Amino acid sequence: MARKPISGTDLSWIILEELRQDGMSPAGIAIVSGRKRTDWRVVVEARSRHYMQGDGTRRLAAIEKRLQSVYSLAD
């Protein structure tokens, strides 16, 4: 199935909202970047890394993997 194109900003908001639904309240965590439209990653800002320990890191990785199968970055 083809991936839906989405802007990096919208994708960042989706990730932040999913983290908030899980009880995390990150500030400026989800930044989406990629060299290609189909090759994107979530980057955690240095000042926000203390929010991402243990379960938070695993949860973010699961969200990222699931969304990578659904979305590609728009031009």
N, C-alpha and C positions, 0 to 999 in steps of 0.2 A: 504494500500500500504506500502511496506517495505521502511524503511528509507535508504538513501544512506550513506555508511560509508565515513567519511572525517576526516582528521587530525585536531587537534585543531588549528594548525598554519594556515592552509588554511581557516578554518572557521573564524578565527580572521581577516584575510585579507578581506574576503567577507564582514564582518560587517563593517570594516573600510572604504571600498570602498563605501558601501551604505550610510554611514554617510557623506562621502565627497560629494557624488552626491546630497545630501540634503543641501549642503552649509555649513556643519560643517567641521572644520579642527582639529579634535582631535589628540592629541599626546599620543600614548600609552594607548588608552582607552580599546580596545577590547581584553580581555584575557578570553579564554574559559577554564572552568574547570568543572569537573564532577566526581562523584564517580562511576557512571555506564556509559556505552556508550550512553544510551538513556536519561540519566539524566544529562544534562549539562546546565550551566548558563554563562552569560557574567558578568565579574567582572570589575568594574571601579577602576583604580588606584586612590589613594587618591590625588595625585598631579594633576590629570586630572578631578576631580569632578566638578570644576568650569565651565567646558565646558558643563556639563550635567545638565542644569537647565530647568525646565518647559517643553517646547516642545522637547528639546533634550532627556530628560528622557523618555518621552512618545514615541518618535520615536525609541529609542533604544529598549524599551520593545516590540514594534510592530515588529521590525526586528527580535528580539530574538524569539518571539512566532512563527513567520512564518517559520524561519529556523529550529526550533525545530521539526516542523512537516515534514520537508524534510530530515534533516541530523541527523545521529548518529555519535558519536565519534569512530574513528577507533582505533584498539588496539595499 
